[in-house]
Amino acid sequence: MEVGVRAALGLSLTSMAGLSLISPAWFQSSAFSYGVFTYCSWPQSDRWNQSCVTFGSLKDMPGLAWKVSAAMLLGGWFLLAISALLLSAWALGPRRLYPRNGFGPTPMMQAAAVASTLAGLLVFPATLASPFAKEVCEGSSMYHSGACWLSWGYATAILNVVLTSLPVIRWPQTTTVQKTAVPCSSVTQGIILVPE
């Protein structure tokens, strides 16, 4: 049961991370928002009439910090997706093939996904220093948002890292028990207690 819940949690965290990555709502102003791979703009009076553009490759991204952050975040998502698929296979596989004790085959991959995503999240605010963000967020600089503010896409990515890191923090503690052979006899001996 626990393995199935962990597999479902892994798949939902992977989906949530993917949604956050394609979201254009990481930094937002009154007429513009941008995320890792997408940015949108709209007229001041009509927010429902948005036009969005997706970066086709890393070459299209406006700055080095943007490219590094996108590569780290995408790498973290990819590791998380592989971890979720392995955990699902472990949960659905026959019990005799995969013993169900511990956290399964994925804690190291999940830890690498958390580290990569965390590094990408820490680098992403440096995109505010790019000419693209300076034009959109008027007065922005590295780690200063100017006229922009953080939006739900970035917050979702942070929440996803926190939730993904919880099973990694609680790795099972393995203890070794020293086994001692106790000789057994086929002859049963009795102990007679005599009061003094």
N, C-alpha and C positions, 0 to 999 in steps of 0.2 A: 504494500500500500504506500509506504513512504517513498519508494523508488518511483512509483507512478506520479505521485504529487511533485517530486523533484523534477521529473521529466516535463510535466505540464508547466511548472514554474520556469524551467529553462526555455521552453518554447515561447512562453508569453513574454519573458524578458528579452528574448531575441527579437520578437515582433515589435515590442515597445522601443527597442534601440533602433530598429530599422525605420519606424515611424518618425522617431526623433531626427534621424539622419536626413530624411527626405523633406522634413518640415522646413519651410522658409521663415519660421518664426523663432530665430535665436536672438537677433537684435532687431528692434523695431522702432520706427519713428512714426510721425503722424501720416505720412504718405508712402512709406517704404518699409519693407522688412527683408531680412536676408538670413539665410542659414548656411550650412556647410556646402550644399550642392545646389541650392535654389535661391532665387531672390524674386521678390514681387514688388510691384508699384501700383498705385491707384490714384485717381484724382482726389483732391482734398474732400470734396463733398460726396463722393460716391465710393465708399469702401467696397461695395459688392462688385464693382467693375474692375477687377484686378487683372493685370497681365503679369505672368510669371515666366521666368527664364531659368533653365537648368544648365549648369556648367557641364559640357560634354566630356571633358577630360581635365586632368590636373593642369595641363598647359593653359586652359582657358581661365583658371582662377587668378585673381588679380595680384596676389603677393606670395612671397615665400612662406610666411607664417600660415597663410590659408592652405597652401599645398601640403605643408608638413602636418598641420592639424587634420586635414581631410584624409591624408594617408594613414595617420595613426588611428583616427576614429573608424575608418573603414576596415583597417586591419583588426581592430578590437571587435567590431561587429562580426567579421568573418570568423574569428576564433570563437566567439560566443555562439555563432550558428553551428559550427562544427561540434562544439561541446554539447549543445542541446541535442543535436542529431545522435551523437554517441550515447548520451544519457538515455534518449528514447529507445535506441537499439538495445541498450543494457536493460531497460525496464521491460521491454517486450520479448527479449530473448528467453530461451528455456532456462529454468533455475539450475539445472545441473551443469549447464555451460558457463553461466555467470553467477557466482554466489552473490547473494543480496546483502552482504554486510558492508558497512562503510559507506563512502560517498560515490562509489562507482569509478569509472575510468577517467574522469574529467577534471579533477581539482586543479591540476597544474595548468591545463589549457584555460580553464576559467580564470585562474590567477593571472595568466598572461593577457587574457582579454581585458580584465579589469585594469591592469597596468597600462596597456596600450591606450585604452579609452580615457583613462585618467590623464595621461600625458597629452592626448589630443584636446581634452577639455581645458587643460591649463594653458595650452598654446593658443587656442582659438580666440580669446579676447585680444591677442596681439594683432588680429586682423583689423582692428579698429584704426591701426596706423597706416593701412593701405590707402592709396589714392581713391579707390572705389568707396571705402567706408568714410573717408574724410569728406567726400562730396555729398554722401547721403546723410551722414550723421553730424554735419556741420560742427566743427570744433573737436572732433574726436582725435584721440591719440592712443598710444599703446596703453591698454588697461584703463582708459578713460572714455566713456561712451558718448560724450558730447550731448547731442540732441536725441540720441537713441536710448532705449532702455532694454533690459533683458526681457525676453518673452518666454512663453511656455515651452518651446522646443529645447532650449538650453536647460531649463529646469527639469524637464523630463529626462534628458540625458544624464544629469547629475543624480536624479532619483534612481535611474536605472543602474548606474555604477554602484550606488550604495546597496541596492537590493541584490545585485550580482555578487558583491563582495561578501555578503553575510555568510553563505556556506563556506567560502574560502577561509574566513576568519575562524570558523569552528571546525577545523580539521580534526579528525578523530585522534585521540591520544592513544597510542599503542603502548601497552605495557607487556612486559614479558614475565611470565610466571615460571619460576624455577621448579622443575619437576623432579621429584625424588622417588626412586623406586622403593616400595615397601614390600619386603618379602612376606609372602603369605604361606601359610602352612595348611595342609589338608587336615591335620590333626587339630581339633578344637581343644583349647586349654581353658580351664576354668580358674577363676580367682576366688579364693575363699577368704572372706573377711571375718576375722575373729576379734570380738571386743576384748579390750585389755582389762 
